[in-house]
Amino acid sequence: MAGGLAPWRAERIADLTRPLSAEAAAFVDRQLFDATGVGWAQLERRVGEAVLRFDPEKAEAERKAAADRRRFDIGEVDEHGLVQVDALMDAADGHDLDQAVARRAEVLGRLGDDSSLDVRRSKAAAEIARADLALDLLIPDPDTGEVVATLPGRKVVLNVHITDTTLTGQNPVGRWEEGRCPVSSAQIREWLRTRETTIVVRPVIDLADHVPVGSYEIPDRHKTRVAFRDQTCRFPHCTRPAQRCDIDHHRSYGEGGPTCPCNEVALCRRHHRAKTHSRWRYEILMPGTYVWTSPTGFRFRVDHRGTHPVHDTSAPPDE
């Protein structure tokens, strides 16, 4: 009503929260107290998380009903000897398949296949199928129990976070890094029960830990902390997951900047280059909160709430 929020955002928030309980709607309201930098997909994820937290029975029923619609269809052969493949899969299964196809397509390219990436991915899927057919002869013997061959399966890295809902005993909600979406604990248990799954349990990570190292190379423990803290590339409006980003020394190591999480920021390759080779600059207000200045002098605050112009007086103060 004050004209401080784009109409499409206000309308979308109203549409998504209409069926929620009062408790769930209040949760969304707290999450969106400053919605000017929130995009369409982020709004949907916030509402989805509210349903998981405050109406887990409904969320689980909807998830199981949706899972019953999974399918994998091979179409009719056309005049060129090609078929259309169409599928609806579990998200983790789809990720496993995409990773396997991508690896095999890369191998084909290294072996001299000069086809386009799309064509090599198609060939890779066929090779994976043929390899599975060949392995039908290598199953465990039902009488002796001897296993001739085993296949590497899914690898799951499970990070358990202590949050406000953990402490209050509310229904826990997970977050899938690849899909960047909330998932129910029931869904996580189902994924972990998949046969041939390797589960990696990481020790507790203190995101406030700022222990530097005396070298330019950033250790893996720093990369993990920065990725969990920043979540995405910290350039204005960029949403690339931090796990796929470079880790930038805010103050360069050659100028005395420490190799420490307090001096490290997640930036995707494109925006890392923009910071290094152009006049884009940023300052760290606190770990996880940054102010960027563009080559033309515009300034943006980037934090867990999104991207906001610095001159926007509706942006909330630091907590």
C-alpha positions as CSV (number, residue, x, y, z in Angstrom):
1,M,0.0,0.0,0.0
2,A,3.0,2.3,0.6
3,G,4.2,1.7,-2.9
4,G,7.5,0.3,-1.7
5,L,7.0,-3.2,-3.2
6,A,6.6,-4.1,-6.9
7,P,3.0,-5.1,-7.5
8,W,3.9,-8.5,-9.0
9,R,5.8,-9.4,-5.8
10,A,2.9,-8.4,-3.5
11,E,0.4,-10.4,-5.7
12,R,2.6,-13.5,-5.8
13,I,3.1,-13.5,-2.0
14,A,-0.6,-13.2,-1.5
15,D,-1.4,-16.0,-4.0
16,L,1.2,-18.4,-2.5
17,T,0.3,-17.7,1.2
18,R,-3.5,-17.8,0.8
19,P,-3.8,-21.6,1.6
20,L,-1.3,-21.6,4.5
21,S,-2.2,-21.8,8.2
22,A,-1.8,-18.6,10.3
23,E,1.4,-20.0,11.8
24,A,2.9,-20.9,8.4
25,A,1.9,-17.5,7.0
26,A,3.6,-15.7,9.9
27,F,6.8,-17.6,9.2
28,V,6.8,-16.5,5.6
29,D,6.0,-13.0,6.7
30,R,9.1,-13.0,9.0
31,Q,11.3,-14.4,6.2
32,L,10.1,-11.7,3.8
33,F,10.1,-8.6,6.0
34,D,12.2,-7.0,3.2
35,A,11.0,-8.6,0.0
36,T,12.3,-6.0,-2.5
37,G,15.2,-8.1,-3.4
38,V,13.5,-11.5,-3.5
39,G,12.8,-13.2,-6.8
40,W,10.0,-15.4,-8.0
41,A,11.7,-18.8,-7.3
42,Q,12.9,-17.6,-3.9
43,L,9.3,-16.7,-2.9
44,E,8.1,-20.2,-3.9
45,R,10.9,-21.8,-1.9
46,R,10.0,-19.8,1.2
47,V,6.4,-20.9,1.0
48,G,7.4,-24.5,0.4
49,E,9.6,-24.4,3.5
50,A,6.8,-23.0,5.5
51,V,4.5,-26.0,4.5
52,L,7.3,-28.4,5.4
53,R,7.8,-26.8,8.8
54,F,4.2,-26.2,10.0
55,D,2.2,-28.8,8.1
56,P,4.6,-31.8,7.6
57,E,1.7,-34.3,7.2
58,K,0.3,-32.4,4.3
59,A,3.7,-31.9,2.7
60,E,4.6,-35.6,3.0
61,A,1.2,-36.6,1.5
62,E,1.7,-34.3,-1.4
63,R,5.3,-35.5,-1.9
64,K,4.2,-39.2,-2.1
65,A,1.3,-38.3,-4.4
66,A,3.7,-36.5,-6.7
67,A,6.2,-39.4,-6.6
68,D,3.6,-41.7,-7.9
69,R,3.7,-39.7,-11.2
70,R,7.3,-40.7,-11.9
71,R,7.8,-42.2,-15.3
72,F,10.4,-42.8,-18.0
73,D,9.0,-43.0,-21.6
74,I,10.7,-43.9,-24.9
75,G,8.7,-42.6,-27.8
76,E,8.1,-44.0,-31.3
77,V,10.9,-44.3,-33.8
78,D,10.8,-41.5,-36.4
79,E,11.8,-41.7,-40.0
80,H,15.4,-40.9,-39.1
81,G,15.7,-43.7,-36.6
82,L,15.5,-41.4,-33.6
83,V,13.3,-41.6,-30.5
84,Q,12.2,-39.0,-28.0
85,V,12.9,-39.7,-24.4
86,D,10.7,-38.1,-21.8
87,A,10.9,-38.6,-18.0
88,L,9.8,-37.4,-14.6
89,M,12.2,-38.6,-12.0
90,D,13.1,-38.2,-8.4
91,A,15.4,-35.2,-8.1
92,A,18.3,-37.1,-6.7
93,D,17.9,-39.8,-9.3
94,G,17.9,-37.2,-12.0
95,H,21.0,-35.6,-10.6
96,D,22.8,-39.0,-10.5
97,L,21.8,-39.6,-14.1
98,D,23.0,-36.2,-15.3
99,Q,26.3,-36.6,-13.5
100,A,26.9,-40.0,-15.1
101,V,26.0,-38.8,-18.6
102,A,28.2,-35.7,-18.2
103,R,31.2,-37.7,-17.1
104,R,30.8,-40.2,-20.0
105,A,30.2,-37.4,-22.5
106,E,33.5,-35.8,-21.4
107,V,35.3,-39.0,-21.8
108,L,34.0,-39.4,-25.3
109,G,35.3,-35.9,-26.2
110,R,38.7,-36.7,-24.8
111,L,38.8,-39.9,-26.9
112,G,38.3,-37.9,-30.1
113,D,34.6,-37.7,-30.6
114,D,34.1,-34.2,-32.2
115,S,30.3,-34.2,-31.9
116,S,28.6,-31.4,-30.1
117,L,28.1,-31.8,-26.4
118,D,24.4,-32.5,-26.8
119,V,25.1,-35.4,-29.3
120,R,27.9,-36.8,-27.0
121,R,25.4,-36.7,-24.0
122,S,23.0,-38.7,-26.1
123,K,25.6,-41.2,-27.0
124,A,26.8,-41.4,-23.4
125,A,23.3,-42.3,-22.1
126,A,23.2,-45.1,-24.6
127,E,26.7,-46.4,-23.5
128,I,25.5,-46.3,-19.9
129,A,22.5,-48.5,-20.8
130,R,24.7,-50.9,-22.8
131,A,27.1,-51.2,-19.8
132,D,24.2,-52.0,-17.5
133,L,23.0,-54.7,-19.9
134,A,26.5,-56.3,-20.0
135,L,26.6,-56.3,-16.2
136,D,23.5,-58.4,-16.0
137,L,25.8,-61.4,-16.1
138,L,27.8,-60.2,-13.1
139,I,25.2,-60.3,-10.4
140,P,25.8,-62.1,-7.1
141,D,25.4,-65.8,-7.1
142,P,22.3,-66.7,-5.2
143,D,23.8,-70.0,-3.9
144,T,27.3,-69.0,-3.0
145,G,26.8,-65.3,-2.4
146,E,30.0,-64.6,-4.4
147,V,30.0,-61.1,-5.9
148,V,31.9,-60.8,-9.2
149,A,31.5,-57.1,-9.7
150,T,30.0,-54.1,-7.8
151,L,29.0,-50.7,-9.1
152,P,29.7,-47.4,-7.4
153,G,26.5,-45.8,-6.3
154,R,25.2,-42.5,-5.0
155,K,27.5,-40.4,-2.7
156,V,25.7,-38.3,-0.1
157,V,27.3,-35.7,2.0
158,L,25.0,-34.9,4.9
159,N,25.5,-31.7,6.9
160,V,23.4,-31.3,10.0
161,H,22.8,-27.7,11.1
162,I,21.7,-26.4,14.4
163,T,18.9,-23.9,13.9
164,D,16.1,-22.3,15.8
165,T,13.6,-25.0,14.8
166,T,16.1,-27.7,15.9
167,L,16.2,-26.3,19.3
168,T,12.5,-25.9,19.6
169,G,11.8,-29.4,18.4
170,Q,9.8,-28.5,15.3
171,N,9.8,-30.6,12.2
172,P,13.3,-30.5,10.7
173,V,13.6,-29.2,7.1
174,G,16.6,-30.0,5.0
175,R,18.0,-28.1,2.0
176,W,19.4,-29.8,-1.1
177,E,22.4,-27.9,-2.5
178,E,22.0,-29.0,-6.1
179,G,18.3,-28.2,-6.3
180,R,18.6,-25.2,-3.9
181,C,15.3,-26.1,-2.4
182,P,13.9,-27.2,0.9
183,V,13.3,-31.0,1.3
184,S,11.5,-32.9,4.1
185,S,13.3,-35.2,6.5
186,A,11.2,-38.1,5.0
187,Q,12.6,-37.3,1.6
188,I,16.2,-37.3,2.9
189,R,15.7,-40.6,4.6
190,E,14.4,-42.1,1.4
191,W,17.4,-40.9,-0.5
192,L,19.8,-42.3,2.1
193,R,18.1,-45.7,1.9
194,T,18.9,-46.1,-1.8
195,R,21.0,-49.2,-2.4
196,E,24.7,-48.7,-3.0
197,T,24.6,-45.2,-1.3
198,T,27.8,-43.9,0.3
199,I,27.0,-41.5,3.2
200,V,29.7,-39.1,4.3
201,V,29.1,-37.4,7.7
202,R,31.1,-34.2,8.2
203,P,32.1,-33.0,11.6
204,V,30.4,-29.9,12.9
205,I,31.6,-26.8,11.1
206,D,31.8,-23.5,13.0
207,L,30.9,-20.8,10.4
208,A,32.4,-18.1,12.7
209,D,35.8,-19.8,12.7
210,H,38.4,-17.4,11.2
211,V,41.6,-19.3,11.6
212,P,44.0,-18.2,8.8
213,V,46.7,-20.2,7.1
214,G,50.0,-18.9,6.0
215,S,49.7,-19.6,2.2
216,Y,47.9,-18.3,-0.8
217,E,46.1,-21.6,-1.5
218,I,42.7,-21.8,0.1
219,P,42.2,-25.0,2.1
220,D,39.1,-27.1,1.6
221,R,37.9,-26.4,5.1
222,H,37.8,-22.6,4.2
223,K,36.0,-23.3,1.0
224,T,33.3,-25.3,2.8
225,R,32.8,-22.6,5.5
226,V,32.6,-19.8,2.9
227,A,30.1,-21.8,0.7
228,F,27.8,-22.5,3.7
229,R,28.0,-18.9,4.8
230,D,27.5,-17.1,1.5
231,Q,25.3,-19.8,-0.2
232,T,25.5,-18.1,-3.6
233,C,27.9,-15.9,-5.6
234,R,27.9,-12.6,-3.6
235,F,27.9,-10.3,-6.7
236,P,24.7,-8.3,-7.0
237,H,21.7,-10.4,-8.1
238,C,23.8,-13.4,-8.9
239,T,22.3,-16.7,-7.8
240,R,25.0,-19.2,-8.8
241,P,25.5,-21.7,-5.9
242,A,28.6,-21.0,-3.8
243,Q,29.7,-24.6,-4.2
244,R,30.3,-23.9,-7.9
245,C,32.1,-20.5,-7.3
246,D,35.7,-19.4,-6.9
247,I,36.8,-18.2,-3.5
248,D,38.1,-14.7,-3.9
249,H,40.7,-13.0,-1.6
250,H,38.9,-9.7,-0.8
251,R,42.2,-8.0,-0.1
252,S,44.8,-9.8,-2.3
253,Y,47.3,-12.1,-0.7
254,G,50.1,-10.1,-2.3
255,E,49.0,-7.0,-0.6
256,G,48.9,-8.6,2.8
257,G,45.4,-10.0,2.8
258,P,45.2,-13.1,4.9
259,T,44.0,-16.5,3.7
260,C,41.1,-16.6,6.2
261,P,37.3,-16.9,5.9
262,C,37.0,-13.3,7.1
263,N,38.9,-12.2,3.9
264,E,37.3,-14.8,1.5
265,V,34.2,-14.4,-0.6
266,A,32.3,-16.7,-2.9
267,L,32.3,-15.3,-6.5
268,C,31.4,-17.1,-9.7
269,R,34.1,-17.2,-12.4
270,R,32.5,-14.4,-14.4
271,H,32.1,-12.0,-11.5
272,H,35.5,-13.0,-10.0
273,R,37.0,-11.7,-13.3
274,A,34.8,-8.6,-13.1
275,K,36.2,-7.8,-9.7
276,T,39.8,-8.6,-10.8
277,H,39.9,-7.0,-14.3
278,S,37.3,-4.2,-14.1
279,R,36.3,-1.4,-11.8
280,W,33.7,-3.3,-9.8
281,R,34.7,-3.3,-6.1
282,Y,33.2,-4.4,-2.9
283,E,33.7,-3.9,0.8
284,I,33.0,-6.4,3.6
285,L,30.7,-5.0,6.3
286,M,30.8,-8.3,8.1
287,P,31.3,-11.8,6.9
288,G,28.4,-12.6,4.6
289,T,27.4,-8.9,4.1
290,Y,29.0,-6.8,1.3
291,V,28.6,-3.5,-0.4
292,W,29.5,-3.4,-4.1
293,T,30.3,-0.3,-6.1
294,S,29.8,-0.4,-9.9
295,P,32.1,1.3,-12.4
296,T,29.5,4.1,-12.7
297,G,29.3,4.6,-8.9
298,F,26.0,2.8,-8.1
299,R,26.2,0.9,-4.8
300,F,24.5,-2.3,-3.8
301,R,24.2,-4.1,-0.5
302,V,24.4,-7.9,-0.8
303,D,23.5,-10.3,2.1
304,H,21.3,-13.2,2.9
305,R,18.2,-11.0,2.2
306,G,19.2,-10.5,-1.4
307,T,20.5,-7.4,-3.3
308,H,19.3,-3.9,-2.4
309,P,20.5,-0.4,-3.6
310,V,22.4,1.3,-0.7
311,H,20.3,4.4,-1.1
312,D,17.1,2.3,-0.5
313,T,16.0,3.6,3.0
314,S,13.6,0.7,3.3
315,A,16.4,-1.7,3.7
316,P,16.5,-2.9,7.3
317,P,19.4,-2.0,9.6
318,D,22.0,-4.6,10.7
319,E,20.9,-7.0,13.3
